[in-house]
Amino acid sequence: MHDGERLKDAEVAAEQFTPIFTSPNDPAREELVSRLEQAGFVAGYADELRSTRTGGDGGSIVLRLGSADGARALVDWVFRQGIKPCPGVCDVQIEAVEGADIPGARGIHRSRAKTTENGQGFDLELIAFADGPFLYGIAANGPPKTIDESQFVHGAERLYERVKGHPPA
């Protein structure tokens, strides 16, 4: 299944970043709207894909911001939010993803090995990078052991090769 959505304002764009927050009521959600506006949010597009084979899903996002500095700062902020431990008792492993051959890229891997009282088992991979005033992000989410991190990183690198400098930064 494939759904795409134009993101016409900062509030709609912020909704696309749900996986980076550690709880549904994370106060950083409102801060993200403010940061998008401060970065000069112009427009964006989000695309969602679902896998009938693995039961997982994934997606990509591109945002046009007012400047290259604003895009880079937002990538860093998103990473800092996504790498935070969840509040209270947490059985989710959270770590930085290394190895993407993309200048300034930041990546996060979150996982829960099996279903617990806190929720179902899962693997979640996220990578974001900036190219000029554009922020790009990709994510893949699925049951434990269904996402190959090296293939995911390679996919992010292919995206970067396809978009870098187009349109000119």
Secondary structure, DSSP 8 states (H G I E B T S, - for coil): -EEEEEE-SHHHHHHTTGGG-SSTT-THHHHHHHHHHHTT--EEEEEEEE-TTTS-EEEEEEEE-S-HHHHHHHHHHHHHHHHS--SSS---EEEEE----STT-EEEEEEESS-BTTB--EEEEEEEEEETTEEEEEEEEESTT---HHHHHHHHHHHHHHHTTSS--
